[in-house]
Amino acid sequence: MIKLLLAILAFTTIGFSAYSQQSDLDGSKRYIKIIIDSEVSSEAQSEITNAFKQIPGVKTSRMDNTTHIFLGIYEPNENLLEQTFTNWFTNHGYEIACYYDAVYTEGAMINLSKNNCR
């Protein structure tokens, strides 16, 4: 079961990275990965993904309801920071187990920082 979840996570991350590399990433973008400690239904998965796609500066976002992982690439500004993402989940009743934030350049994540990880 754990191997299956790890395989799903690996393929999701690889697919997400491949999709993201197609856009014109210039190094000023950030990558965020949020692990939710609560159940996420299929309907909620769509709501979360669509909610973030509507925010100016969010280049791509995806919520996986199997692994409870949210992935996003965004251009930070005064209205869009990592706290924007974490606050949104908290305000909508989701408990965040852990999140990662990094600079995203040419498909590589640098300066990766773990936050609130148990």
Phi and psi restraints in degrees (value plus and minus 20) as a CYANA .aco file:
   2 ILE   PHI     -85.7   -45.7
   2 ILE   PSI     -59.7   -19.7
   3 LYS   PHI     -82.4   -42.4
   3 LYS   PSI     -59.1   -19.1
   4 LEU   PHI     -83.8   -43.8
   4 LEU   PSI     -65.2   -25.2
   5 LEU   PHI     -83.3   -43.3
   5 LEU   PSI     -60.7   -20.7
   6 LEU   PHI     -85.0   -45.0
   6 LEU   PSI     -58.7   -18.7
   7 ALA   PHI     -85.1   -45.1
   7 ALA   PSI     -62.9   -22.9
   8 ILE   PHI     -81.9   -41.9
   8 ILE   PSI     -64.6   -24.6
   9 LEU   PHI     -81.4   -41.4
   9 LEU   PSI     -64.1   -24.1
  10 ALA   PHI     -82.4   -42.4
  10 ALA   PSI     -66.5   -26.5
  11 PHE   PHI     -87.3   -47.3
  11 PHE   PSI     -56.4   -16.4
  12 THR   PHI     -83.5   -43.5
  12 THR   PSI     -65.5   -25.5
  13 THR   PHI     -86.0   -46.0
  13 THR   PSI     -62.6   -22.6
  14 ILE   PHI     -83.4   -43.4
  14 ILE   PSI     -66.5   -26.5
  15 GLY   PHI     -83.2   -43.2
  15 GLY   PSI     -61.0   -21.0
  16 PHE   PHI     -83.1   -43.1
  16 PHE   PSI     -63.8   -23.8
  17 SER   PHI     -85.7   -45.7
  17 SER   PSI     -61.6   -21.6
  18 ALA   PHI     -83.1   -43.1
  18 ALA   PSI     -63.0   -23.0
  19 TYR   PHI     -82.5   -42.5
  19 TYR   PSI     -63.3   -23.3
  20 SER   PHI     -87.1   -47.1
  20 SER   PSI     -52.7   -12.7
  21 GLN   PHI     -87.8   -47.8
  21 GLN   PSI     -39.7     0.3
  22 GLN   PHI     -91.0   -51.0
  22 GLN   PSI     -44.9    -4.9
  23 SER   PHI    -103.1   -63.1
  23 SER   PSI     149.4   189.4
  24 ASP   PHI    -107.7   -67.7
  24 ASP   PSI      57.5    97.5
  25 LEU   PHI     -98.7   -58.7
  25 LEU   PSI     109.9   149.9
  26 ASP   PHI    -135.3   -95.3
  26 ASP   PSI     -10.9    29.1
  27 GLY   PHI      75.4   115.4
  27 GLY   PSI     -34.6     5.4
  28 SER   PHI    -111.2   -71.2
  28 SER   PSI     -20.2    19.8
  29 LYS   PHI    -107.2   -67.2
  29 LYS   PSI     138.0   178.0
  30 ARG   PHI    -139.0   -99.0
  30 ARG   PSI     133.0   173.0
  31 TYR   PHI    -135.2   -95.2
  31 TYR   PSI     115.4   155.4
  32 ILE   PHI    -152.7  -112.7
  32 ILE   PSI     117.8   157.8
  33 LYS   PHI    -148.6  -108.6
  33 LYS   PSI     100.7   140.7
  34 ILE   PHI    -138.3   -98.3
  34 ILE   PSI     107.3   147.3
  35 ILE   PHI    -121.9   -81.9
  35 ILE   PSI      99.2   139.2
  36 ILE   PHI    -110.1   -70.1
  36 ILE   PSI     117.3   157.3
  37 ASP   PHI    -118.2   -78.2
  37 ASP   PSI       1.5    41.5
  38 SER   PHI    -152.8  -112.8
  38 SER   PSI     143.6   183.6
  39 GLU   PHI     -87.4   -47.4
  39 GLU   PSI     124.1   164.1
  40 VAL   PHI    -149.1  -109.1
  40 VAL   PSI      94.6   134.6
  41 SER   PHI     -95.5   -55.5
  41 SER   PSI     147.3   187.3
  42 SER   PHI     -81.8   -41.8
  42 SER   PSI     -58.7   -18.7
  43 GLU   PHI     -84.9   -44.9
  43 GLU   PSI     -62.8   -22.8
  44 ALA   PHI     -85.5   -45.5
  44 ALA   PSI     -56.3   -16.3
  45 GLN   PHI     -77.7   -37.7
  45 GLN   PSI     -67.8   -27.8
  46 SER   PHI     -84.4   -44.4
  46 SER   PSI     -62.7   -22.7
  47 GLU   PHI     -79.7   -39.7
  47 GLU   PSI     -65.7   -25.7
  48 ILE   PHI     -83.9   -43.9
  48 ILE   PSI     -69.7   -29.7
  49 THR   PHI     -78.2   -38.2
  49 THR   PSI     -67.1   -27.1
  50 ASN   PHI     -88.2   -48.2
  50 ASN   PSI     -56.2   -16.2
  51 ALA   PHI     -81.3   -41.3
  51 ALA   PSI     -64.0   -24.0
  52 PHE   PHI     -94.6   -54.6
  52 PHE   PSI     -50.1   -10.1
  53 LYS   PHI     -85.0   -45.0
  53 LYS   PSI     -43.2    -3.2
  54 GLN   PHI    -101.1   -61.1
  54 GLN   PSI     -34.0     6.0
  55 ILE   PHI    -102.6   -62.6
  55 ILE   PSI     103.3   143.3
  56 PRO   PHI     -78.9   -38.9
  56 PRO   PSI     112.7   152.7
  57 GLY   PHI      82.6   122.6
  57 GLY   PSI     -38.9     1.1
  58 VAL   PHI    -103.5   -63.5
  58 VAL   PSI      96.8   136.8
  59 LYS   PHI    -102.0   -62.0
  59 LYS   PSI     -60.1   -20.1
  60 THR   PHI    -178.6  -138.6
  60 THR   PSI     130.5   170.5
  61 SER   PHI    -170.0  -130.0
  61 SER   PSI     131.2   171.2
  62 ARG   PHI    -174.3  -134.3
  62 ARG   PSI     114.5   154.5
  63 MET   PHI    -135.5   -95.5
  63 MET   PSI     107.4   147.4
  64 ASP   PHI    -125.5   -85.5
  64 ASP   PSI      97.9   137.9
  65 ASN   PHI     -99.0   -59.0
  65 ASN   PSI     -34.7     5.3
  66 THR   PHI     -97.4   -57.4
  66 THR   PSI     -65.6   -25.6
  67 THR   PHI    -117.2   -77.2
  67 THR   PSI     -28.7    11.3
  68 HIS   PHI      43.0    83.0
  68 HIS   PSI      16.7    56.7
  69 ILE   PHI    -135.4   -95.4
  69 ILE   PSI     111.7   151.7
  70 PHE   PHI    -125.4   -85.4
  70 PHE   PSI     113.6   153.6
  71 LEU   PHI    -142.5  -102.5
  71 LEU   PSI     117.4   157.4
  72 GLY   PHI    -167.7  -127.7
  72 GLY   PSI     128.1   168.1
  73 ILE   PHI    -143.4  -103.4
  73 ILE   PSI     110.8   150.8
  74 TYR   PHI    -166.8  -126.8
  74 TYR   PSI     141.1   181.1
  75 GLU   PHI    -121.9   -81.9
  75 GLU   PSI      91.0   131.0
  76 PRO   PHI     -87.9   -47.9
  76 PRO   PSI     124.4   164.4
  77 ASN   PHI    -170.8  -130.8
  77 ASN   PSI    -195.6  -155.6
  78 GLU   PHI     -83.5   -43.5
  78 GLU   PSI     -40.7    -0.7
  79 ASN   PHI    -123.3   -83.3
  79 ASN   PSI     -25.6    14.4
  80 LEU   PHI    -156.0  -116.0
  80 LEU   PSI      77.4   117.4
  81 LEU   PHI    -148.1  -108.1
  81 LEU   PSI     156.0   196.0
  82 GLU   PHI     -79.0   -39.0
  82 GLU   PSI     -51.5   -11.5
  83 GLN   PHI     -85.1   -45.1
  83 GLN   PSI     -47.3    -7.3
  84 THR   PHI     -79.0   -39.0
  84 THR   PSI     -64.7   -24.7
  85 PHE   PHI     -89.6   -49.6
  85 PHE   PSI     -69.9   -29.9
  86 THR   PHI     -84.9   -44.9
  86 THR   PSI     -59.1   -19.1
  87 ASN   PHI     -83.9   -43.9
  87 ASN   PSI     -59.8   -19.8
  88 TRP   PHI     -79.4   -39.4
  88 TRP   PSI     -69.2   -29.2
  89 PHE   PHI     -83.0   -43.0
  89 PHE   PSI     -63.9   -23.9
  90 THR   PHI     -83.0   -43.0
  90 THR   PSI     -65.0   -25.0
  91 ASN   PHI     -85.6   -45.6
  91 ASN   PSI     -42.7    -2.7
  92 HIS   PHI    -118.6   -78.6
  92 HIS   PSI      -4.4    35.6
  93 GLY   PHI      65.5   105.5
  93 GLY   PSI      -8.3    31.7
  94 TYR   PHI    -113.9   -73.9
  94 TYR   PSI     121.0   161.0
  95 GLU   PHI    -117.7   -77.7
  95 GLU   PSI     106.0   146.0
  96 ILE   PHI    -110.5   -70.5
  96 ILE   PSI     101.5   141.5
  97 ALA   PHI    -100.3   -60.3
  97 ALA   PSI     -55.4   -15.4
  98 CYS   PHI    -190.9  -150.9
  98 CYS   PSI     131.8   171.8
  99 TYR   PHI    -167.4  -127.4
  99 TYR   PSI     133.0   173.0
 100 TYR   PHI    -141.3  -101.3
 100 TYR   PSI     124.5   164.5
 101 ASP   PHI    -156.4  -116.4
 101 ASP   PSI     118.8   158.8
 102 ALA   PHI    -173.6  -133.6
 102 ALA   PSI     141.6   181.6
 103 VAL   PHI     -97.9   -57.9
 103 VAL   PSI     118.3   158.3
 104 TYR   PHI    -133.2   -93.2
 104 TYR   PSI      94.3   134.3
 105 THR   PHI    -155.9  -115.9
 105 THR   PSI     109.8   149.8
 106 GLU   PHI      23.4    63.4
 106 GLU   PSI      24.4    64.4
 107 GLY   PHI      61.1   101.1
 107 GLY   PSI     -22.2    17.8
 108 ALA   PHI    -129.8   -89.8
 108 ALA   PSI     123.2   163.2
 109 MET   PHI    -121.6   -81.6
 109 MET   PSI     105.4   145.4
 110 ILE   PHI    -142.0  -102.0
 110 ILE   PSI     139.3   179.3
 111 ASN   PHI      36.4    76.4
 111 ASN   PSI      22.0    62.0
 112 LEU   PHI     -85.7   -45.7
 112 LEU   PSI     109.9   149.9
 113 SER   PHI    -145.3  -105.3
 113 SER   PSI     116.2   156.2
 114 LYS   PHI    -112.3   -72.3
 114 LYS   PSI     120.6   160.6
 115 ASN   PHI    -153.5  -113.5
 115 ASN   PSI     110.4   150.4
 116 ASN   PHI      39.3    79.3
 116 ASN   PSI       6.6    46.6
 117 CYS   PHI    -102.3   -62.3
 117 CYS   PSI     117.7   157.7
